[in-house]
Amino acid sequence: AQVLVDEGTLDEDARVGDLVPEVAGSAFADASVRQVMDMTTGLRYSEDYSDPQADVWTYSAAASPLPKPAGYRGPEGYFEYLAQVQPEGRHGEGFHYKTVNADMVGWLVARAAGKPVNELASERLWRPMGAEQSAYMTVDGIGTPFAGGGLSAGLRDMGRLGLLLLGEGRLDGRQLIPAATVRHLRTGGDPALFGTAYPALAGGRYTSLWWVYPGDHEVVAARGVHGQTLYVDFTAQMVIVRFASFPRAENTLIDPTSLPAFQALARYLQQR
C-alpha cells in the first residue's frame, strides 16, 4: 500500500468510500486511506481472542473457506463483512489494532492496482527479490486473499524482505521499491495516537501496517499475534525473523521477554 501511495497510484487522503463504493454503508466509508493504513479508524470491532462472543469470531466465520453451517445468515467472505462494520468513536483519534483495517487496505490495494494483493505481492516483491520458495495466502470461501494474516512463507524469504527494507528498497544492487516507502516506515506514524495498549512499545508509532519501536535504535517490525516477527534494526544493521506459536494470542505477554532478547542480539553484533 505504501509503495502505491509513493508511486501516486493510491491517494492516502482519499475517502475509502469514494474508492470502494461497496463500503458506503459502513464505518470505513468516511475514513481516509491513511487512517485505515495507520489503524486510527473508529470501528466497532473487538479482537479479544479470549472472548467467544468477540467480533473476531464472527469475522472468522464469514471468512472461513469451509462450507457454511446450515442456517448461517451472516456475511460471506472478507469484503462482505467489511461492508457491514459499524462506527465506534471517531476516525483519527487514536491507534487501535484491528485486523479488519488490514483487510480494508488489501481491498484498497486491489482496487488501485487492478489485481488482488497476492498477485501484486508476487509481481512487485516476491519474484524481484529472488525468493527461494513460493509463498501462500489463505483465502475466504470465494477466493479473496486474506490481507490481515494467514501468510505462509519461508524464513529465509522473510529475511530477504527485511533486507529489502534495510537497504532502503534496494536488494542485490537493484531498486525494487521506492526509497521513500522505507523512509516513511522509519519516520511515519504519530506517537501521540499510539497510546499505551502495548506497554513495552510505549512511545512507539504505527504506520502503513508496520510497527515502529521506541528507544535509541531505529526499528520497524511486522508482528504476528502469536509472536511471529520480522524485526529490522537500522541502527545495528540487523534483520531478525522469528517464527513462533505462543499459546496465547497476546503480544503484551510476549514482548517483555522477546524485545530484550532482540536488543541484546543487536548490542552483541554492534560490539563485534
Backbone bond lengths (Angstrom), bond angles and torsions (degrees), N, CA, C in turn:
res aa  C-N    CA-C-N  psi(-1)  N-CA   C-N-CA  omega(-1)  CA-C   N-CA-C  phi
1 A - - - 1.463 - - 1.525 110.80 -
2 Q 1.339 116.75 -43.87 1.468 119.08 -179.58 1.518 111.11 -66.26
3 V 1.319 117.94 -34.94 1.466 120.86 175.41 1.523 110.11 -60.22
4 L 1.321 117.52 -45.38 1.465 120.96 -179.67 1.518 111.37 -64.98
5 V 1.338 116.66 -36.55 1.466 119.73 175.98 1.522 110.00 -62.66
6 D 1.329 116.73 -47.05 1.461 120.53 -176.75 1.518 112.54 -69.01
7 E 1.323 117.02 -24.68 1.460 120.67 178.01 1.524 112.87 -89.24
8 G 1.346 116.26 -3.58 1.455 120.00 178.26 1.511 115.21 84.53
9 T 1.336 117.42 9.67 1.464 121.12 -179.46 1.519 112.10 -85.03
10 L 1.326 116.85 -28.97 1.462 122.90 -178.44 1.525 108.65 -124.02
11 D 1.335 116.61 126.17 1.469 122.45 -178.27 1.519 109.09 -90.09
12 E 1.339 116.78 112.47 1.453 120.13 -176.98 1.526 112.80 -69.42
13 D 1.330 118.39 -17.49 1.465 122.00 -179.97 1.522 112.98 -93.57
14 A 1.325 117.00 -5.19 1.463 120.51 -178.62 1.518 111.20 -70.59
15 R 1.341 116.13 152.02 1.457 120.85 172.68 1.517 108.58 -76.15
16 V 1.319 115.79 137.66 1.455 120.34 -178.64 1.523 111.09 -59.18
17 G 1.339 116.76 -41.22 1.457 120.31 -178.64 1.514 113.68 -63.52
18 D 1.335 117.31 -24.73 1.464 119.98 177.70 1.525 111.28 -75.94
19 L 1.333 116.55 -29.99 1.465 120.26 -179.36 1.523 112.15 -89.32
20 V 1.334 115.77 -32.35 1.475 120.94 179.46 1.529 107.37 -128.23
21 P 1.330 117.98 83.77 1.472 120.99 -176.37 1.518 113.91 -59.12
22 E 1.332 116.84 -19.81 1.461 119.90 -179.48 1.523 112.87 -61.74
23 V 1.334 118.54 -19.64 1.465 120.51 -179.42 1.533 111.44 -102.94
24 A 1.323 117.40 21.32 1.469 121.43 -176.15 1.520 112.45 -58.22
25 G 1.334 118.11 -29.00 1.452 120.89 -178.85 1.513 114.14 -95.47
26 S 1.324 118.40 10.48 1.468 121.72 -176.34 1.516 110.94 -110.18
27 A 1.343 115.60 174.34 1.461 121.21 178.45 1.517 111.81 -66.59
28 F 1.317 117.86 -21.20 1.459 120.77 -179.36 1.527 112.67 -71.14
29 A 1.314 117.39 -23.35 1.461 121.16 -167.34 1.520 113.32 -54.10
30 D 1.340 117.44 -45.05 1.462 119.31 -175.17 1.530 112.93 -100.74
31 A 1.327 117.05 12.12 1.469 120.47 172.86 1.522 108.95 -82.48
32 S 1.325 116.42 153.14 1.461 119.51 174.14 1.527 108.94 -84.68
33 V 1.315 115.28 159.09 1.461 120.18 175.49 1.528 110.30 -56.73
34 R 1.333 117.25 -41.88 1.461 120.95 179.93 1.513 111.56 -62.35
35 Q 1.333 118.18 -40.83 1.463 120.37 179.64 1.522 111.06 -63.21
36 V 1.315 117.76 -36.81 1.455 120.48 176.88 1.529 110.18 -69.47
37 M 1.332 117.17 -43.61 1.465 120.80 -179.72 1.522 112.33 -63.84
38 D 1.332 116.81 -30.26 1.471 121.20 -179.72 1.530 112.80 -99.62
39 M 1.335 117.39 4.10 1.461 123.36 179.44 1.518 112.33 53.66
40 T 1.319 116.27 47.31 1.466 121.00 173.29 1.530 109.64 -111.72
41 T 1.311 116.70 29.80 1.459 122.53 178.49 1.523 110.82 -82.89
42 G 1.329 116.15 155.85 1.456 121.92 174.11 1.520 109.58 -102.03
43 L 1.329 116.72 96.47 1.465 122.33 -174.13 1.521 110.60 -124.39
44 R 1.324 116.91 143.33 1.458 121.23 172.17 1.531 107.41 -87.09
45 Y 1.311 115.21 96.22 1.467 120.32 -175.38 1.517 108.66 -161.86
46 S 1.327 116.61 117.42 1.465 121.91 179.19 1.512 109.60 -99.78
47 E 1.339 115.97 132.30 1.453 121.34 179.01 1.524 111.03 -116.17
48 D 1.331 115.86 36.05 1.459 121.92 178.31 1.527 108.13 -85.19
49 Y 1.332 115.54 99.89 1.463 120.19 -174.84 1.524 112.48 -64.27
50 S 1.332 117.65 -20.55 1.460 120.38 -178.99 1.529 112.36 -82.27
51 D 1.330 117.72 -9.51 1.461 122.48 -179.78 1.521 109.29 -100.29
52 P 1.332 118.49 111.14 1.468 120.42 -177.55 1.522 113.36 -64.43
53 Q 1.337 117.59 -14.55 1.463 121.08 179.43 1.533 112.19 -98.35
54 A 1.327 117.38 3.28 1.464 120.68 -177.20 1.530 110.99 -66.89
55 D 1.324 115.34 154.19 1.467 120.86 -178.36 1.522 112.54 -60.19
56 V 1.340 116.34 -28.09 1.453 118.77 -177.52 1.526 111.68 -59.63
57 W 1.331 117.31 -29.43 1.466 119.59 -179.94 1.525 111.20 -79.10
58 T 1.331 117.67 -33.20 1.468 120.45 172.55 1.517 109.83 -64.23
59 Y 1.324 114.71 -41.00 1.460 121.49 177.11 1.526 110.52 -61.34
60 S 1.326 116.25 -44.44 1.462 120.94 179.99 1.519 111.62 -62.89
61 A 1.336 116.36 -37.64 1.470 119.96 178.27 1.524 110.58 -64.96
62 A 1.328 116.75 -41.41 1.465 120.99 179.09 1.520 111.27 -65.07
63 A 1.346 115.66 -36.81 1.457 120.95 -173.73 1.523 113.67 -86.60
64 S 1.317 118.19 -12.74 1.459 120.97 -175.35 1.532 111.16 -58.10
65 P 1.337 117.07 132.83 1.466 119.65 176.58 1.526 113.09 -76.50
66 L 1.331 116.51 -9.04 1.465 120.19 -179.52 1.525 110.47 -78.24
67 P 1.321 117.96 155.89 1.469 120.09 177.79 1.522 111.24 -56.55
68 K 1.308 116.56 140.11 1.458 120.93 -179.96 1.530 110.09 -70.58
69 P 1.346 116.89 145.89 1.474 119.72 179.60 1.523 111.57 -66.85
70 A 1.299 116.08 160.03 1.466 120.86 178.89 1.522 109.71 -58.48
71 G 1.312 116.62 135.03 1.453 121.07 178.94 1.517 115.19 86.74
72 Y 1.327 117.82 -1.35 1.470 120.18 -179.43 1.525 110.11 -63.85
73 R 1.337 115.83 130.47 1.466 120.74 -178.49 1.529 112.09 -124.96
74 G 1.317 117.13 9.73 1.461 120.41 -176.75 1.521 112.53 -83.71
75 P 1.319 116.18 -176.03 1.468 120.65 179.86 1.519 112.14 -66.34
76 E 1.306 116.21 153.74 1.460 123.63 -179.24 1.526 108.86 -110.30
77 G 1.311 117.37 106.47 1.450 121.32 175.26 1.522 113.50 91.85
78 Y 1.349 114.30 167.80 1.459 121.54 -177.34 1.521 112.35 -59.16
79 F 1.313 117.63 -50.83 1.453 120.58 -172.31 1.529 111.79 -66.42
80 E 1.332 117.18 -39.31 1.466 119.41 178.83 1.526 110.55 -65.08
81 Y 1.338 116.57 -34.58 1.467 119.12 176.01 1.526 110.41 -66.73
82 L 1.332 117.78 -46.21 1.458 121.02 -178.57 1.520 111.60 -57.94
83 A 1.309 116.96 -33.73 1.465 121.58 -176.50 1.522 112.96 -70.51
84 Q 1.340 117.63 -10.17 1.469 119.29 -179.08 1.539 112.99 -117.26
85 V 1.336 118.59 7.11 1.462 121.33 177.22 1.532 109.45 -67.98
86 Q 1.322 116.48 131.07 1.457 121.82 -175.69 1.531 111.68 -101.00
87 P 1.339 117.38 160.90 1.470 120.10 -176.94 1.525 113.58 -76.69
88 E 1.320 113.99 153.66 1.467 122.02 170.75 1.529 106.23 -155.22
89 G 1.310 116.96 117.82 1.458 120.27 -172.22 1.519 110.58 78.44
90 R 1.325 115.43 -164.75 1.463 120.52 -176.98 1.523 110.32 -122.92
91 H 1.314 115.03 145.26 1.462 119.64 176.49 1.521 110.30 -62.19
92 G 1.327 115.39 141.87 1.453 121.08 173.77 1.511 115.51 85.79
93 E 1.337 117.54 1.36 1.467 119.54 -176.27 1.518 113.47 -86.43
94 G 1.319 117.55 -25.49 1.460 119.18 -178.32 1.515 111.14 -174.85
95 F 1.334 115.60 163.69 1.458 122.63 178.57 1.521 110.03 -84.70
96 H 1.327 116.23 130.19 1.465 122.01 175.32 1.524 106.63 -139.79
97 Y 1.339 116.48 114.06 1.462 118.39 -179.11 1.526 109.70 -71.60
98 K 1.327 115.63 114.82 1.464 122.13 177.92 1.520 107.83 -139.54
99 T 1.324 115.48 119.78 1.458 120.68 -173.07 1.519 112.88 -57.92
100 V 1.324 117.50 -28.14 1.469 119.26 -179.54 1.531 111.18 -60.04
101 N 1.337 118.08 -27.86 1.462 119.78 175.00 1.526 110.70 -61.76
102 A 1.336 116.92 -43.18 1.463 120.25 -179.50 1.524 110.63 -62.70
103 D 1.322 117.17 -38.57 1.458 118.81 178.24 1.521 111.65 -70.51
104 M 1.338 117.15 -32.18 1.459 119.60 174.76 1.521 110.16 -66.32
105 V 1.336 116.82 -38.05 1.470 120.11 174.39 1.529 109.89 -60.97
106 G 1.332 116.66 -41.56 1.461 120.05 177.51 1.514 112.33 -58.53
107 W 1.332 116.31 -40.19 1.462 120.68 179.01 1.534 109.99 -67.89
108 L 1.322 116.95 -42.44 1.466 121.17 178.36 1.528 111.08 -62.44
109 V 1.326 116.78 -42.57 1.460 120.97 178.16 1.525 110.38 -62.53
110 A 1.331 116.31 -45.80 1.461 120.15 -179.59 1.527 111.10 -62.32
111 R 1.320 116.96 -39.71 1.459 120.44 -179.58 1.530 110.67 -69.00
112 A 1.347 116.95 -41.01 1.467 120.42 -178.51 1.528 112.03 -70.46
113 A 1.331 115.99 -38.98 1.468 120.45 -175.39 1.520 113.07 -88.83
114 G 1.333 116.47 -17.90 1.454 119.84 -179.08 1.515 113.58 77.96
115 K 1.328 116.52 20.01 1.465 120.38 177.90 1.518 108.32 -158.13
116 P 1.335 118.85 155.21 1.473 120.71 -178.11 1.517 111.70 -68.15
117 V 1.340 114.84 160.76 1.466 120.26 -173.06 1.526 112.74 -61.91
118 N 1.323 118.44 -32.45 1.468 119.02 -179.22 1.526 110.87 -65.82
119 E 1.326 117.51 -40.68 1.459 120.17 178.40 1.532 111.03 -67.71
120 L 1.331 115.88 -40.83 1.463 119.87 -179.71 1.526 110.63 -65.65
121 A 1.343 116.99 -42.67 1.461 120.54 178.74 1.525 111.25 -62.04
122 S 1.316 116.56 -38.13 1.462 120.58 178.34 1.518 111.14 -64.78
123 E 1.347 116.27 -44.89 1.462 121.14 -176.42 1.524 112.89 -72.92
124 R 1.336 117.33 -38.07 1.461 120.58 -171.30 1.529 113.76 -97.69
125 L 1.342 117.66 -22.59 1.464 120.33 -175.66 1.525 112.44 -123.58
126 W 1.309 116.24 -62.05 1.470 120.04 -165.77 1.527 112.74 -63.26
127 R 1.324 117.21 -51.47 1.461 119.63 -179.18 1.531 112.29 -69.97
128 P 1.340 119.05 -48.08 1.472 118.59 -178.97 1.529 114.06 -60.72
129 M 1.338 117.83 -31.97 1.460 117.88 -177.47 1.528 112.13 -85.64
130 G 1.333 117.14 3.08 1.453 120.70 174.08 1.507 114.36 75.03
131 A 1.319 116.85 40.40 1.462 120.50 -179.79 1.525 111.10 -57.85
132 E 1.323 116.32 141.04 1.462 121.69 179.91 1.523 112.35 -78.16
133 Q 1.331 115.63 -31.82 1.459 119.89 -173.86 1.530 109.92 -127.84
134 S 1.324 115.49 152.75 1.454 119.00 170.25 1.519 109.07 -66.67
135 A 1.317 116.07 147.92 1.463 121.54 172.97 1.522 108.11 -108.23
136 Y 1.308 115.90 160.51 1.457 121.13 -176.45 1.522 110.22 -133.22
137 M 1.328 115.42 145.11 1.464 121.00 175.02 1.518 108.32 -121.25
138 T 1.325 117.09 136.62 1.455 119.62 174.23 1.528 109.42 -68.19
139 V 1.310 115.67 155.88 1.464 121.60 -178.71 1.515 109.92 -130.80
140 D 1.334 115.79 162.18 1.461 119.30 174.88 1.527 109.74 -86.26
141 G 1.326 116.39 -171.48 1.459 120.89 -174.23 1.509 114.66 -67.04
142 I 1.356 117.58 -14.60 1.463 119.83 178.41 1.528 111.60 -113.22
143 G 1.347 116.58 12.24 1.449 120.84 171.78 1.512 116.14 92.12
144 T 1.341 118.67 8.87 1.460 121.17 178.68 1.519 109.87 -76.32
145 P 1.333 119.28 125.01 1.470 119.75 179.62 1.521 111.59 -67.17
146 F 1.320 115.36 144.64 1.467 123.28 -179.18 1.525 108.29 -83.29
147 A 1.327 117.57 108.39 1.465 121.80 -179.55 1.527 111.79 -83.61
148 G 1.325 117.65 -10.65 1.455 120.87 -176.22 1.512 114.48 -95.66
149 G 1.320 118.34 0.55 1.457 121.44 -178.88 1.514 109.76 163.91
150 G 1.338 115.81 -166.32 1.459 119.31 175.25 1.515 114.88 75.46
151 L 1.334 117.80 16.52 1.468 120.49 177.55 1.524 109.64 -80.81
152 S 1.328 116.36 130.25 1.460 121.76 176.14 1.520 107.39 -115.61
153 A 1.336 116.28 115.92 1.463 120.99 -176.04 1.509 109.90 -148.03
154 G 1.318 116.09 158.21 1.452 121.44 178.98 1.518 112.42 -74.64
155 L 1.339 116.07 150.23 1.456 120.76 -176.93 1.526 111.80 -61.86
156 R 1.328 117.76 -43.01 1.465 119.93 -178.43 1.534 110.92 -65.52
157 D 1.316 117.47 -34.52 1.464 119.38 178.58 1.521 111.80 -71.23
158 M 1.322 116.90 -35.66 1.462 118.78 173.37 1.524 109.92 -63.86
159 G 1.339 116.51 -35.03 1.451 120.26 174.83 1.520 112.09 -62.84
160 R 1.336 116.67 -38.53 1.464 120.04 176.23 1.530 111.02 -60.78
161 L 1.320 115.93 -39.99 1.466 119.11 177.88 1.525 110.35 -62.05
162 G 1.328 115.96 -41.03 1.458 119.75 176.70 1.522 112.03 -63.50
163 L 1.332 117.50 -41.08 1.463 121.24 178.02 1.522 111.32 -65.29
164 L 1.325 116.90 -32.76 1.462 120.71 176.30 1.524 110.57 -60.98
165 L 1.341 116.45 -41.06 1.463 119.71 176.17 1.525 110.78 -69.05
166 L 1.323 116.63 -43.76 1.460 120.93 -178.53 1.530 110.91 -58.88
167 G 1.333 116.66 -31.94 1.458 121.78 -179.62 1.521 113.89 -91.61
168 E 1.331 117.32 19.45 1.477 121.63 179.55 1.526 111.32 55.41
169 G 1.334 116.17 39.75 1.462 121.00 176.96 1.512 114.42 90.59
170 R 1.348 116.85 -0.74 1.467 121.41 178.46 1.526 109.64 -104.68
171 L 1.322 115.54 140.50 1.460 120.92 176.41 1.523 107.50 -145.80
172 D 1.307 115.86 129.45 1.467 121.36 -178.88 1.525 111.87 54.12
173 G 1.349 115.93 38.80 1.453 120.60 175.37 1.511 115.65 80.80
174 R 1.341 118.60 5.22 1.468 121.63 -179.27 1.524 109.82 -119.62
175 Q 1.331 116.33 137.13 1.463 121.86 176.53 1.526 107.77 -84.32
176 L 1.332 116.50 105.82 1.468 120.96 -174.99 1.522 113.02 -93.14
177 I 1.317 116.75 -32.51 1.459 121.30 176.31 1.525 107.32 -135.04
178 P 1.339 118.40 157.86 1.460 119.27 -177.73 1.527 112.41 -60.82
179 A 1.332 115.93 139.45 1.465 119.88 175.18 1.518 110.16 -60.53
180 A 1.338 117.06 -30.25 1.463 120.98 179.09 1.515 111.73 -61.16
181 T 1.319 117.06 -30.25 1.470 120.89 178.46 1.523 110.44 -63.52
182 V 1.320 116.36 -47.27 1.466 120.18 -179.80 1.528 110.15 -68.07
183 R 1.327 117.26 -38.49 1.471 119.72 178.54 1.520 110.41 -61.71
184 H 1.334 117.05 -37.31 1.466 118.52 177.86 1.520 110.62 -64.89
185 L 1.328 117.71 -43.45 1.463 119.96 179.68 1.522 110.71 -60.33
186 R 1.320 117.29 -33.75 1.463 121.47 -177.75 1.528 112.59 -77.95
187 T 1.326 117.57 -26.46 1.467 120.30 -172.27 1.524 113.88 -120.90
188 G 1.328 118.76 -12.59 1.453 121.26 -174.05 1.516 113.10 -79.85
189 G 1.334 115.55 176.70 1.459 121.32 -179.69 1.520 111.81 86.30
190 D 1.316 115.28 156.68 1.468 121.74 -175.59 1.521 109.59 -119.94
191 P 1.346 118.10 112.66 1.473 119.28 -179.62 1.518 112.57 -62.63
192 A 1.341 117.77 -24.90 1.467 120.26 178.80 1.522 111.31 -67.57
193 L 1.339 117.12 -25.13 1.470 121.22 179.07 1.526 112.33 -91.62
194 F 1.338 117.42 -15.86 1.461 120.68 -171.70 1.526 112.91 -68.85
195 G 1.326 117.01 -38.73 1.452 119.81 175.14 1.513 113.71 78.02
196 T 1.337 115.43 -162.00 1.467 121.74 -173.26 1.532 112.91 -124.64
197 A 1.324 117.60 19.03 1.463 120.14 -179.59 1.525 111.63 -63.74
198 Y 1.340 116.57 -24.96 1.464 121.82 178.18 1.532 107.00 -118.44
199 P 1.338 117.56 88.43 1.479 121.12 -171.40 1.523 114.38 -54.06
200 A 1.325 117.52 -38.76 1.466 120.14 -178.19 1.520 112.30 -68.81
201 L 1.332 116.55 -16.54 1.465 121.09 -179.30 1.520 111.89 -110.82
202 A 1.337 117.90 13.07 1.462 120.80 -179.20 1.525 110.26 -54.81
203 G 1.317 115.80 132.69 1.464 120.60 -175.27 1.515 112.74 92.21
204 G 1.324 116.92 -3.03 1.461 121.00 179.37 1.516 111.87 -85.30
205 R 1.312 115.71 -167.70 1.462 121.52 -177.77 1.531 109.33 -143.55
206 Y 1.325 114.91 170.28 1.461 120.37 177.10 1.518 107.48 -144.51
207 T 1.340 116.08 130.44 1.463 118.75 -179.79 1.517 110.80 -155.09
208 S 1.308 116.11 139.12 1.468 122.68 175.32 1.525 112.34 52.45
209 L 1.337 115.05 39.46 1.463 124.22 177.39 1.528 113.29 70.88
210 W 1.341 117.89 15.42 1.465 122.58 176.04 1.523 109.88 -118.16
211 W 1.330 115.24 146.67 1.454 122.76 176.48 1.524 109.48 -91.92
212 V 1.325 116.72 136.45 1.464 122.49 177.81 1.525 106.71 -115.15
213 Y 1.332 116.57 115.40 1.462 120.82 -171.47 1.531 111.68 -81.78
214 P 1.322 116.79 149.08 1.467 120.00 173.69 1.534 109.92 -79.13
215 G 1.334 116.29 172.61 1.460 120.20 175.68 1.508 112.65 115.70
216 D 1.333 115.78 -177.86 1.456 120.46 -175.71 1.518 113.23 -85.17
217 H 1.328 118.44 -4.95 1.457 122.34 172.37 1.524 109.07 -103.36
218 E 1.327 115.60 144.55 1.462 120.41 178.03 1.525 107.97 -88.18
219 V 1.331 115.98 109.86 1.458 121.64 -172.52 1.516 110.25 -131.34
220 V 1.338 116.91 132.59 1.462 121.91 167.28 1.523 107.21 -122.56
221 A 1.322 115.93 151.22 1.455 118.74 -175.15 1.521 111.32 -150.39
222 A 1.330 114.15 150.70 1.459 122.22 165.71 1.523 105.86 -105.01
223 R 1.334 116.50 136.89 1.458 120.29 -172.43 1.522 110.67 -130.81
224 G 1.340 114.48 141.60 1.451 119.99 172.75 1.517 109.73 -107.93
225 V 1.317 116.32 157.14 1.456 120.26 -171.29 1.529 112.73 -72.02
226 H 1.317 117.99 -15.03 1.470 120.94 176.37 1.525 111.75 -106.85
227 G 1.338 117.36 20.42 1.459 121.22 173.89 1.513 115.73 101.83
228 Q 1.342 117.64 -5.13 1.467 119.34 178.14 1.534 108.59 -61.26
229 T 1.320 117.08 137.95 1.461 119.59 -173.17 1.523 111.92 -146.74
230 L 1.325 115.76 137.64 1.456 123.53 163.83 1.522 105.39 -117.27
231 Y 1.325 116.00 109.62 1.466 123.63 -168.29 1.523 108.33 -116.10
232 V 1.332 116.16 118.31 1.462 121.20 -176.47 1.531 108.34 -117.96
233 D 1.331 116.16 111.97 1.467 122.79 -179.21 1.532 108.00 -105.60
234 F 1.336 116.10 104.13 1.461 120.76 -177.94 1.533 111.46 -70.91
235 T 1.310 116.98 -29.57 1.460 120.65 -178.92 1.527 110.80 -69.41
236 A 1.321 116.47 -45.07 1.464 121.34 -179.79 1.519 112.77 -88.89
237 Q 1.359 116.69 -4.01 1.471 121.20 -176.19 1.530 110.06 53.92
238 M 1.320 115.17 53.33 1.457 122.27 -173.11 1.527 110.58 -133.30
239 V 1.329 114.83 138.48 1.462 121.66 172.30 1.520 108.47 -120.95
240 I 1.324 116.33 129.76 1.465 121.95 174.33 1.524 108.38 -119.07
241 V 1.318 116.25 132.04 1.465 121.37 169.67 1.515 106.50 -114.73
242 R 1.296 116.80 124.57 1.462 120.89 179.28 1.528 109.14 -125.07
243 F 1.319 116.21 117.06 1.464 121.37 172.29 1.519 107.65 -90.78
244 A 1.318 117.38 136.85 1.458 120.31 -173.64 1.516 110.52 -153.83
245 S 1.325 115.17 159.78 1.470 121.25 174.43 1.528 108.73 -144.48
246 F 1.327 114.88 57.43 1.463 120.46 177.94 1.524 109.30 -52.42
247 P 1.337 119.14 136.74 1.467 120.50 -170.94 1.525 114.83 -65.35
248 R 1.341 117.90 -20.67 1.466 119.47 178.59 1.524 109.45 -116.49
249 A 1.319 115.59 138.42 1.464 121.23 -175.63 1.525 110.17 -82.83
250 E 1.338 116.55 66.68 1.460 120.80 -176.55 1.520 110.22 -145.89
251 N 1.322 116.16 104.90 1.460 119.04 178.12 1.522 112.62 -66.16
252 T 1.331 117.04 -24.02 1.467 118.60 178.23 1.526 111.30 -63.83
253 L 1.328 118.33 -24.07 1.464 121.63 175.98 1.526 111.73 -84.90
254 I 1.327 116.96 -24.74 1.457 122.55 -174.53 1.523 111.55 -87.94
255 D 1.330 116.74 -36.71 1.466 121.61 -173.52 1.533 114.65 -57.95
256 P 1.339 119.97 -41.59 1.472 119.01 -174.40 1.525 114.52 -60.06
257 T 1.339 117.93 -24.33 1.465 119.27 176.76 1.531 111.67 -101.98
258 S 1.357 116.89 -35.23 1.464 120.12 -176.53 1.521 112.32 -69.60
259 L 1.325 117.19 -46.47 1.463 119.07 -174.35 1.527 112.62 -64.20
260 P 1.341 120.16 -44.48 1.469 118.42 175.28 1.528 112.97 -59.82
261 A 1.329 117.17 -33.60 1.467 119.78 178.87 1.526 110.51 -67.19
262 F 1.334 116.84 -44.56 1.465 120.16 177.95 1.535 110.38 -61.49
263 Q 1.323 116.10 -42.59 1.467 120.61 -178.58 1.527 110.91 -66.73
264 A 1.324 116.93 -35.91 1.464 120.27 178.06 1.531 110.95 -65.93
265 L 1.317 116.73 -39.30 1.466 120.22 176.60 1.524 110.68 -62.44
266 A 1.329 116.33 -42.20 1.462 120.34 179.43 1.531 110.78 -61.69
267 R 1.327 116.87 -44.93 1.466 120.30 179.47 1.529 111.11 -62.48
268 Y 1.319 116.36 -41.22 1.468 120.58 -179.95 1.526 110.65 -61.88
269 L 1.331 116.65 -45.24 1.467 120.32 -178.57 1.524 111.22 -65.75
270 Q 1.329 116.49 -35.68 1.461 119.46 179.86 1.531 112.13 -68.17
271 Q 1.321 116.36 -25.79 1.469 120.17 -177.46 1.527 112.14 -83.10
272 R 1.321 117.71 -12.93 1.467 120.17 -174.45 1.533 111.15 -92.04
